[in-house]
Amino acid sequence: MRRWLVMGILAASLGAQGAQPSVPKPPKESVALHVDKVAPTGDGHVVFLTDDTQGRIVPITVGESEAIAIAFRLADRKPDRPLTHDLLEQALRGLGGEVVQVHVHTLTEGVFHARVTVRQKHRQLHLDARASDAIALALGPGLPIYMSADLYEETGVSMSELFDSLRRLDGPEGVPLRPPP
């Protein structure tokens, strides 16, 4: 009899653990990316998202404050005072939530759009976001950045294509892109 009681308690506790929402599955038809680098340009800053398996790069133009937040998070450095993304994460944690997924899904008139999924107890919230903000939020907990496969194919470039476009911008007399041997 005691054995049945113990098995019942164990089954109930496992069932309660199973009731917790799990990390969302990757969006269908998506590619997992990570931030490779943040770089200044003549027109602002660019975040380079890369995919290890296909070797393509998606450059996304971001504002200066977002570039700073992404660079700090990429380097795992804490600023003296919390930046906006730090504040949002603190507020989410204080309310019992956490960012569990980021998905860049659309490009409209040159602007990338994203969705941030927040888990709070037994529910998930899907928040519309700028891609730059979503990327900064993904870096905090070390989440992959998912991008719709179609959008990835449309906006991703190979390393050689990226270098060719930079050479065209710099011209033949521009700064060399590779250090001399």
C-alpha positions in Angstrom: 0.0 0.0 0.0 2.8 2.4 0.9 4.4 1.7 -2.5 1.3 2.8 -4.3 1.1 6.0 -2.2 4.7 6.9 -3.0 4.1 6.2 -6.7 1.0 8.3 -6.6 2.8 11.3 -5.0 5.7 10.9 -7.5 3.3 10.8 -10.5 1.5 13.9 -9.1 4.7 15.8 -8.7 5.9 14.9 -12.2 2.5 15.9 -13.6 2.8 19.3 -11.8 6.3 19.8 -13.3 5.0 18.9 -16.7 2.3 21.6 -16.4 5.0 24.3 -16.6 5.1 25.9 -20.1 8.2 24.7 -22.0 10.5 26.8 -24.1 8.7 27.4 -27.4 9.6 25.3 -30.4 11.5 27.2 -33.0 9.1 28.9 -35.4 8.3 26.8 -38.5 10.5 27.4 -41.5 13.0 29.4 -39.6 16.8 29.6 -39.3 18.7 30.0 -36.0 21.2 32.9 -36.1 23.6 34.6 -33.7 25.2 38.0 -33.5 28.7 37.8 -35.0 29.6 41.5 -34.7 28.4 45.1 -34.4 30.2 47.6 -36.6 29.9 51.3 -37.2 29.3 52.5 -40.7 29.1 55.9 -42.3 25.3 55.8 -41.9 25.1 54.3 -38.3 25.7 50.8 -37.1 25.2 47.3 -38.5 24.6 44.1 -36.6 25.8 41.0 -38.5 23.7 37.9 -37.9 25.3 34.7 -39.0 24.3 31.1 -39.4 27.0 28.6 -38.8 25.6 25.9 -41.2 25.0 27.9 -44.4 27.7 30.6 -44.0 25.5 33.5 -44.8 25.4 36.9 -43.1 22.3 39.1 -42.6 23.4 42.7 -42.0 20.8 44.7 -40.0 21.1 48.5 -39.6 20.5 49.6 -36.0 20.5 52.9 -34.1 23.4 54.0 -32.0 21.8 53.2 -28.6 20.8 49.7 -29.7 24.3 49.1 -31.1 25.7 50.1 -27.7 23.3 47.7 -25.9 24.0 44.9 -28.3 27.8 45.4 -28.1 27.7 45.5 -24.3 25.7 42.3 -24.2 27.8 40.6 -26.8 30.9 41.3 -24.8 29.1 40.2 -21.6 29.8 43.7 -20.0 27.5 45.5 -17.7 27.2 49.3 -18.1 27.5 51.5 -15.1 23.7 52.2 -15.2 21.1 49.9 -16.7 20.3 50.5 -20.3 16.7 50.2 -21.6 17.0 46.5 -22.4 18.4 45.8 -18.9 15.5 47.7 -17.4 13.0 45.8 -19.4 14.5 42.4 -18.4 14.5 43.5 -14.7 10.8 44.5 -15.0 9.9 41.2 -16.6 11.7 39.2 -13.9 10.0 41.3 -11.2 6.7 40.4 -12.8 7.6 36.7 -13.0 8.4 36.7 -16.7 11.3 36.0 -18.9 12.2 36.3 -22.6 12.2 32.8 -24.1 12.3 33.4 -27.9 13.0 36.1 -30.5 11.9 35.8 -34.1 12.7 38.3 -36.9 9.9 37.6 -39.4 9.4 40.5 -41.8 11.1 43.2 -43.8 8.9 46.1 -44.7 10.2 49.2 -46.5 13.8 48.4 -45.4 12.8 47.8 -41.7 13.1 44.4 -40.0 10.2 43.5 -37.7 10.4 40.9 -34.9 8.4 39.2 -32.2 9.6 38.6 -28.7 8.0 35.8 -26.8 7.8 36.3 -23.0 6.8 33.4 -20.7 5.0 34.3 -17.5 3.9 31.5 -15.3 1.4 29.5 -17.4 1.1 31.8 -20.4 3.1 33.2 -23.2 3.0 36.7 -24.5 4.0 37.6 -28.1 5.2 41.2 -28.3 5.9 43.2 -31.5 9.4 44.6 -31.5 12.0 46.3 -33.6 14.6 43.7 -34.7 17.4 45.6 -32.9 15.5 45.5 -29.6 14.7 41.9 -30.0 18.3 41.1 -30.7 19.5 42.9 -27.6 16.9 41.0 -25.5 18.0 37.7 -27.0 21.6 38.3 -26.0 20.8 38.7 -22.3 19.8 35.1 -21.7 21.9 33.8 -24.7 18.9 32.9 -26.9 19.2 32.1 -30.6 17.7 34.7 -32.9 15.3 33.0 -35.2 14.6 34.4 -38.7 12.0 33.3 -41.2 13.7 31.1 -43.8 12.3 33.1 -46.6 13.5 36.4 -45.1 16.9 34.8 -44.5 17.2 33.7 -48.1 16.1 37.2 -49.2 18.5 39.2 -47.0 21.4 36.9 -46.3 24.6 37.3 -48.2 27.8 35.3 -48.5 31.0 36.6 -47.1 32.3 37.2 -50.6 29.2 39.1 -51.6 29.6 41.3 -48.5 33.2 42.0 -49.3 32.4 42.8 -52.9 29.7 45.3 -51.8 32.1 46.9 -49.3 34.8 47.2 -52.1 32.3 48.9 -54.3 31.6 51.4 -51.6 35.2 52.0 -50.8 36.4 52.0 -54.4 39.7 50.5 -55.5 41.7 52.9 -53.4 39.8 52.2 -50.3 41.1 50.8 -47.0 42.0 47.2 -47.5 39.5 44.8 -46.0 42.0 42.2 -45.0 45.2 42.8 -43.1 48.3 42.2 -45.1 49.9 38.8 -44.5 
